[in-house]
Amino acid sequence: MNLLEVFIILGSIVGSVLFSGGVLWMIFINWMTGFTALGIGSTVIVITMLVALIYYMWEVYHDGEKH
């Protein structure tokens, strides 16, 4: 497991926690703060998904050969 795979795993965990925590915070405590956490969590999830997509596409198609 290399550093990029660790980044993808941690990014998905952090993004999911921020997203779900933001939803709960928005419902129960403060609307604006929860919405900010939800937005940050969504951003982290989207960036992590794009990095994972590019990384795994590169893993499959690099050097012009399929595995």
VEXDRENTI-845598 format. One line per 10 residues: for each residue x, y, z of N, C-alpha, C. Coordinates in Angstrom, 3 decimals, decimal comma. Layout:
BEGIN
X Y Z X Y Z X Y Z; ...;
This chain:
BEGIN
0,856 -1,171 0,000 0,000 0,000 0,000 0,905 1,238 0,000; 0,711 2,086 -0,995 1,547 3,265 -1,067 0,852 4,484 -0,462; 1,535 5,616 -0,511 1,048 6,826 0,151 -0,248 7,337 -0,469; -0,394 7,194 -1,780 -1,611 7,663 -2,437 -2,824 6,843 -2,018; -2,662 5,549 -1,836 -3,774 4,724 -1,368 -4,163 5,086 0,058; -3,184 5,400 0,897 -3,484 5,847 2,263 -4,247 7,166 2,227; -3,846 8,091 1,332 -4,551 9,357 1,174 -5,996 9,133 0,754; -6,215 8,197 -0,159 -7,571 7,920 -0,628 -8,428 7,360 0,506; -7,879 6,447 1,284 -8,632 5,862 2,402 -8,935 6,915 3,459; -7,917 7,672 3,866 -8,131 8,700 4,891 -9,056 9,804 4,395;
-8,927 10,180 3,128 -9,802 11,212 2,579 -11,258 10,792 2,577; -11,503 9,530 2,254 -12,893 9,074 2,254 -13,455 9,007 3,671; -12,636 8,612 4,627 -13,102 8,559 6,017 -13,366 9,961 6,552; -12,404 10,877 6,359 -12,559 12,243 6,862 -13,738 12,937 6,180; -13,875 12,770 4,872 -14,983 13,386 4,161 -16,336 12,865 4,618; -16,427 11,563 4,841 -17,691 10,986 5,300 -18,050 11,461 6,704; -17,050 11,530 7,583 -17,306 11,994 8,948 -17,732 13,455 8,946; -17,040 14,299 8,165 -17,422 15,705 8,094 -18,813 15,883 7,497; -19,120 15,109 6,468 -20,423 15,229 5,829 -21,546 14,833 6,788; -21,426 13,643 7,383 -22,498 13,181 8,273 -22,551 14,011 9,554;
-21,374 14,387 10,080 -21,363 15,259 11,257 -21,961 16,616 10,960; -21,710 17,132 9,754 -22,305 18,415 9,367 -23,812 18,346 9,272; -24,318 17,230 8,752 -25,777 17,072 8,673 -26,382 17,046 10,077; -25,793 16,254 10,966 -26,325 16,179 12,335 -26,184 17,514 13,056; -25,044 18,186 12,873 -24,835 19,490 13,510 -25,850 20,502 12,983; -26,123 20,439 11,682 -27,073 21,366 11,073 -28,479 21,126 11,613; -28,833 19,889 11,846 -30,182 19,580 12,324 -30,340 19,950 13,793; -29,356 19,596 14,628 -29,554 19,679 16,067 -28,948 20,911 16,727; -27,882 21,501 16,184 -27,195 22,544 16,936 -27,265 23,890 16,221; -26,532 24,035 15,122 -26,466 25,331 14,459 -26,483 25,111 12,956;
-27,382 25,794 12,266 -27,580 25,575 10,845 -26,351 25,982 10,042; -25,799 27,160 10,296 -24,692 27,669 9,482 -23,406 26,864 9,666; -23,065 26,542 10,897 -21,847 25,767 11,143 -21,969 24,367 10,540; -23,113 23,756 10,679 -23,333 22,436 10,100 -23,262 22,449 8,588; -23,796 23,512 7,999 -23,749 23,621 6,544 -22,315 23,796 6,053; -21,498 24,519 6,814 -20,079 24,675 6,458 -19,362 23,329 6,523; -19,581 22,561 7,590 -18,950 21,245 7,713 -19,427 20,310 6,607; -20,710 20,391 6,264 -21,255 19,571 5,186 -20,588 19,927 3,859; -20,381 21,204 3,600 -19,730 21,630 2,368 -18,282 21,185 2,294; -17,561 21,302 3,406 -16,161 20,854 3,437 -16,089 19,345 3,244;
-16,982 18,610 3,909 -17,012 17,154 3,745 -17,309 16,742 2,314; -18,237 17,435 1,679 -18,547 17,138 0,277 -17,348 17,404 -0,618; -16,657 18,504 -0,362 -15,469 18,831 -1,158 -14,385 17,775 -0,999; -14,147 17,344 0,239 -13,132 16,323 0,485 -13,500 15,017 -0,205; -14,770 14,638 -0,156 -15,210 13,398 -0,803 -15,025 13,480 -2,316; -15,400 14,605 -2,918 -15,282 14,744 -4,375 -13,815 14,725 -4,804; -12,945 15,449 -4,095 -11,525 15,467 -4,433 -10,928 14,072 -4,277; -11,291 13,376 -3,202 -10,778 12,022 -2,982 -11,242 11,073 -4,074; -12,506 11,187 -4,493 -13,008 10,319 -5,557 -12,297 10,584 -6,877; -12,029 11,850 -7,190 -11,320 12,163 -8,429 -9,885 11,657 -8,398;
-9,216 11,825 -7,253 -7,850 11,313 -7,124 -7,841 9,792 -7,260; -8,812 9,119 -6,627 -8,888 7,659 -6,721 -9,146 7,218 -8,158; -10,025 7,915 -8,853 -10,323 7,564 -10,242 -9,086 7,698 -11,117; -8,386 8,811 -10,990 -7,179 9,028 -11,794 -6,105 8,006 -11,433; -5,930 7,748 -10,142 -4,901 6,803 -9,701 -5,175 5,392 -10,221; -6,404 4,932 -10,073 -6,692 3,561 -10,493 -6,735 3,423 -12,009; -7,134 4,484 -12,710 -7,039 4,437 -14,175 -5,578 4,371 -14,601; -4,706 5,117 -13,930 -3,286 5,064 -14,250 -2,717 3,683 -13,937; -3,133 3,089 -12,835 -2,656 1,754 -12,474 -3,037 0,720 -13,525; -4,223 0,857 -14,096 -4,683 -0,140 -15,062 -4,061 0,094 -16,435;
-3,932 1,362 -16,849 -3,568 1,645 -18,232 -2,155 2,185 -18,416; -1,317 2,258 -17,395 0,021 2,807 -17,614 0,873 1,848 -18,441; 1,807 2,393 -19,142 2,703 1,669 -20,046 1,966 0,997 -21,196; 0,720 1,382 -21,441 -0,014 0,875 -22,588 -0,418 -0,577 -22,490; -0,377 -1,161 -21,314 -0,752 -2,567 -21,185 -1,813 -2,727 -20,108; -2,737 -3,632 -20,342 -3,783 -3,884 -19,366 -3,377 -5,038 -18,477; -3,784 -4,974 -17,226 -3,439 -6,036 -16,267 -4,594 -6,988 -16,128;
